[in-house]
Amino acid sequence: MTPSEHDVLGERELSRGALLTDLYQLTMMQAYYETGMTAPAAFEFFVRKLPPTRSFFLAAGLEQVLDYLEEVRFTDADIAWLRSLDRFSDGFLDRLRSFRFTGDVDALPEGTVFFPDEPVLRVAAPLPEAQLVETRIVNLLHLETLIASKAARFVLAAAGRTLVDFGLRRAHGAEAGLLAARAAYIAGFDGTATILAGERFGIPLYGTMAHSFVQAYDNEAVALERFARAYPKGSTLLIDTYDTEAAAGKVVSLAPRLREAGIRVAAVRIDSGDLGAHARQVRRILDGGGLTEVKIFASGGLDEYLVARLAKDAPIDGFGIGTNLVTSQDAPGLDCAYKLQEYAGRARRKRSEGKATWPGRKQVYRTIDASNRMLSDVLTLEGQSSEGVPLMQPVMRAGKRIAGRVPITEVRQRASSSLAQLPEALRGLTAAPAFAVQVAPCVRHLADEVDAYELAQRTVPE
């Protein structure tokens, strides 16, 4: 087993096991089997609306979904525990022993910009299978799409400055922190402080030092020198434990001695106070001491709005982003759903107030203008052609990936290209006019047909 295949969190069954689901998935599944409802079904995952001030989403999480679908199993221990609940029949539990996902999946490639009501992923499988996997699919796609979409805003705000994920300690659990690092890297972050994300996904690792390191020494200058000597190829020294500008002066004083020993200080980090004001003062101190090559790195409660201001007005070369990234603090949840669009060859549609869906298996076509910017999207039915490029692609057939894993570097490049195609109005941090997503006449016509059929069924005696 290679490092990329090993159990990331030490509990493989927890993250990919069949019991990581909602109870009603199993109760519905048993009822489906008992009533013979096993015909093919199609479900689609989509996001209903944008959070305030947002203009787009960035798709992420597909690789983890495909891992789950290929590996989901009920173990003997799972079956024994379910039997102890006295909720399920012996016949149903025996059937679960051989459960495998055998369906097809079509999806937006990870790193693709998308908009409300556009399908991100479609599962086509026997109804009980497609139903069971709903919870984990939503769990994975929601998290990584949420964080990738947030991270993309930081990337646009930073205007080319280095961005590093500092969020593990504030993430909502170990898996969330790990996958947030992956999602942020896809969106354009340069690296992460999370070591396991480096080992698992090949994301570049960045690290500095904590205030405790400085506090542990009686003399700040001694602490800075000893850390620099411990990492002679290039260290980042934290300088705001006591007095930021005084510490910058100490770095200047240490520099000649360190240089003679072949030791390089790569950067200093500021983690508190008025980051812009401190950065300007520190830049003057470093430059005045001949340390023009030493970069300034900032962290500490940064959101994308502050990053945008600092990138414009302060001599800061990079940012470490924590809580605001990994919790998507301004919009910690997406209004997303995984809904039945077709069963037994007939289109289905939810009509709940405020939550109506477009029926049938769908495709999105995107047109690009002469300046390589997105012009419009068309939401149409699968099999219907339209101007532009189709976004939904086949990724799994009969429960197996069509191709191998997509390298994260390729996903990251796709995200960069997709973000570069955003219209200028959608690249800012404030609310913008909605991007043009046209619902094709065939989709509207199918919705009318489904509504008419459902209305007719109300008059049919049971």
N, C-alpha and C positions, 0 to 999 in steps of 0.2 A: 504493500500500500504506500503510495507516494505521499509526500507532505500535503499536496493539494487535495488529496482524497481522504485524509484521515479525519477523524471526528473532531471538528473544530472546537466544540465547547465541552468535550468530555462526556456528552450525553446524546449520542446520535439518535436514540429512540425518542428522546424528548423533542428534538427539532424536526424529525422527519417521520416519526411514528404516526400510526393511524389514530391514536387516541388524542392527538393534539387537534381537536375539533370541538364543535358545539354538540351538545347532546341531541338537539333536534335533527342533526344530519343523520344520526344512526336511527332515530325513531322513524324518520321519513323513509330511510333506506329499507328498513324492515317492512314497512307498509307497502312500499313499491313492490318488493319481491312477493309479498303475500297476495297482492292484487294483480300481479302479472304486468306491472308498469315498467318494462325493461327495454322499450324501444329506444332508438337513438334520440338524443336530446342535444341541443346546443345552448350553451350559456355564454354570455359575454360580460367581461369586466370593463367598467368605464367609470368616469368621474362626472358627476352631475353638474357641478358648478365650480367656478374659481373662487378661492378665498379673496377677501377684500385686498385691494392693491396688487393682486397678481394678474398676469396677462397670459400665462402659458404653464404647461406642465412638461416635465421631462421624464420619459418612461425609464424605469429601472426595476430590477428584481426578477427578470425572466429566467436567468440562469438558476437561481435558487428554486423557482417554481418547477423547472424541468427536472432538477435533482430530486425534488420531493415526489413528483409524479412517477419517476422511474423507480423509486425506492420504497414508496409507501407500502407498508405491510401490517397485518395484525399478528402479533407474536402469540405464542401459547399463553404467556403471562397476561397479555391483553384479553384474550378470550376468557381465561379463568376469572379475571376481575369483572368483566362485563357479566359473566354468568352469575356472579355473587350479587349483582344488583337486582336480580329477579325482575328485570324489565324486558328481556329479550328471549325469544324462543330458542330451543336447542337447534332447530333446523337453520334458523338465521345465523346463529353463532358458528355452526359448522360451516356454513357457506363463507363466512368471513375468513376462515383459515386459508382459503385459496385466493383471497382477493388480490387482484392486480389491476392497475390502471391500464386499460387497453385502448384508450381513445386517441383522438387527434387534437393538436393544438396549433392555432394560428395566432400570430402576435405581432405587435410593433417591435421592430428590433430595439434592443436597449439603446438608450441615448437619443431616441427620437422625440422631438418636440411634438406635443399633441394638445388638444383643446377639449372642452366639455362635450359630453355625449359621444365622443369618438371611441370606438372599441379599442382597448389596449391589448386584450387577449380574448380568444374564443376557445372554449373547450367543447368538443363534439365527441360524445361517448354515450354508452347505455345510461339511461337516466339515473340509476342508483350510483354509478361511478361518478358521473358528473356532479351529482349532488354532494356526495361525501367530501370531495376535495375542495369545496367552496371556501370553507373557513380558512384553511392554510394558504390558499391562493390569495385571498384578499389580505390576509395578515402579511404576507411577503411583499406583494405588489404595493400595498398601501405604504408600508414603511419606507421602502427604497425609493419609490416615486416621490413621496413626501420630502425626503431628505435631498434627493437629487434636484428636485425643483427648487428647494430652498438654496442649495449650494450654488445652483446656476445664477441666482441673484447675486450672491457674493462674487462670483466670477465676473459678472458684468460690472459690478460696482468697483472691483479692485483694479480694473483697467491694466491688467498685466502684472500686477504685483504678486509676489509669492503668497499662496494660501495654504495653510496647514490645518488639518483637523486635530483639535485638542479636546474632543468631546467625550471620550470614553467614560470618564468619571461622572459625568452628568447625564449619561444616556439612561434610558429606561430599561436597564438590564444588559447582560453581556451580549446577547445576540444583537440587540438593537445597536449597541455601540460598534460592534464589528461590522454589521451591514451598513451602518451610517458612514463608516470610513470608506467602504466600497462605493456607495452611492455618491459621496462627495468627490471621490477621485474620478469617477465616470463623468461627473459634471464639469470637471476642470480644476479641482484642487490639486496642488502639487505633491501632497503627501499627507502622512498621518503620524501621530505620536503613538498609535496603537500597534504594538509589536506584532500581535497575532495577525493583524490585517496585512502587515508586511509579509509575514510568513505564508499566510493563506492565499493572498491575492497578488502578491508581488508589488504592492504599493510602496513607493519610496518612504523611508522612515526619517523623521525629523525629531530632534530632541534638544532641550536646553538644560536648564538646572532649576531647582526650586529655591524659594526663599530660605527653606530650612537648611540648605547647604551653607548659605552665607551666615545664617544665625548660629550654626554649630561652631563657627570659628570666633575667636575673640577679636579678630582683626579682619575687616572686610577685604582689604587689599590682599591679605594672605589667602583668603578663601578664593578670590578671583584668580590669583596666580596658580594656586594648586589645581584648580579645575582646568585651567588652560594647559598646564603641564600634563595633566592626565589625558588630554585629548589634543595632542600637538598638531594634528593635521587640520584643525579648524574647529573651534568651539564657539558657542554662543553664550555670552556672559550676562546674567541677570543683574541689572544695576539699580533697581528701585527699592531694594529692601529698606534702606534708610533715607538717603538723600541722592536722588537720581543724578543730578549734575555733578555732585562731588564724586560719585562712583565713576562717572564717565572720565573725570580727571584722573582717577586712580588707574583706569585702563590705559590712558595715555602715558602715565608715568611708568607702568609696567612694560609697555610695548618694546622699548629698546632692549631690555633684558631678555624678554621672550624671543624677540627676533634673533638675537645672537645665538639662542639655543635652537633655532629653527622651528619655533612654535608660532603658529598663526592664529590670531583671533579673527574669526569670520564675521561675527556680528555681536551686537549687544541687544538685550531685550528689555523693553519697558512694559510693565504690567499694571500700572495704576496711575491715577491722577489725570491731568489734562494731557492726553497722549500727544496731541499736536504740538502744544507748547513745549513739552519736554523734548520731543523729537527735534524741534528746531534748535533748542539750546544744546542738546547733545551733539547734533550734527556740527555746530560751530566748534564745540570743544574737540571733537574727534578730528575735524579738518584742520583746526589750528595746531594740533599735535602731530600732524602728518599721517593720520589714519584715515585717509580719504576712501580707502578700499573697504573699511569696516562698515558693514551694513547695519541698519536699525530695523529691529523686528518688534512689533507691537502685539499685545494681547490684553485680555481683561474685559469681559462683558461686551464684546463688539457685536453689533448687528450690521446689516448691509448698508444702512443709511450712514452710520458713522464711518464705516470703511470707505464709502464713496466720498465723504467729506475729507477724510484724511488722505486718501489717494490723490485728491485734487490739491490740497493745501499744505501737506506736511511731507518732510523728507523721510518717509517710511517706506522701506523696501519690501516688507512682508508682514503678514498678519496670521496669528494663531486664533482660530475660531472654535469655541466650545459650545456652551449651553444654547446659544441662539441657533446654532446649526443642528445639533443632534436632537433637540426637542422641537425644532421648527417653531420657535417660541410664539411668533405672531399668528401662526396658523397650524396648531398642533395636530389637526386631523383633516382629512379630505372627505368630502361627501361622495364616497365611492360605493359601487354596488356590483354584484355578480348576479345577473338576472337571466331567467329562462327566455330564450328568443324563439325556440322551435322545439316541438316534440312530435314524434311519430310522423314526421313529414309535414306538419302543419305549423305555420308561424304562430307565435304566442306573444301576447302583449300585456304588460301590467298597466292598469289605468288608475291606480291610486292617486288621490288628489296631491298634486305637487311632485309626484314621483312616477309619472307615466313614462313608458319606454317606447322606443321605436322597435317594431317587431322584425324578425327574420335575421338571417346571417348577413352581416354587413362588411363592407369594405370602405376604405377612405382613399380618395385620390387627391393628391396635392399638386398644385401648379406653382411654378417658380417663374418670376419675371426675368427680364433681360439683365437686371442687376444682381441676379442670384438671391433674391429675397422672396419669401413666401408671399404668394398672391392670394390664394384661396384654397379651401378644402371642400370636397364634395363627399357627403355621406350617402352611400348608395348600397344596393344589395350585392352580395357576393354573386359573381358571374355577370354583372352588368358593367359594361365598359364606360369610361368617362375620360375626359381630358386630364392629363397629368400622370403622376406616378403612383401606383398602388402602394399603400404603406403596410398593410397587414400581410405578413409572410408566413408560409408553412414552416413550423419548427419541430413538430412531433407528429409521427404517424404510428398508429397501432401501439402506443405506449412507449415508443423509442424515439430518441432524437434523430432528426434527419441528418444532421451534421454533428461534428464534434463541438466541444466547448469553444465559444468565441473568446479569443484573448481579450483581456480587459483593456489593453492598449488600443485594440480595434474599436471597442465600444466607446472608449474615451474620445477617439478621433471622430467617430460618428456624432457624438454629442457636440463636439466643437464645431463640426460642419453644420449641424442642425441649428445650433444657437447662432451661428454666423448668418444663417438665412432668415432670422427673425426680422420683421419690419422694424424700422427705427423706433416707431411709436411703442413697440412692445418690449424694447430693451431697457426702459427706465424702471424705476422703483415705485412709481405711482400708478394708479389705475389708468388704463388706456381704453379707447373704444375696442369693443370685442372684435377679435379676428373673424374674418368672413368664413363661416362654416355653413355651406348650403346643404339642405336636406333634399335629396333628389326626389322628383315626382313619384318614382316607383316605390320609394319608401313610404311616402304619404299615402299612396294608393293602397299599399299593402296594409297599412294601419287602418284605413277605412274598411277594408275587407274583413280584417280580424274583428273589428268592432261590430260590424254587421253580423258576422257569424256568431259572436258571443251573445248578441242581443237575441238572435233567433233561437239560440239554445235555451234561453230562459223560459221560452214557451213550450219546450218539449217536455212532456210528462216524464218523471223519473221512473 
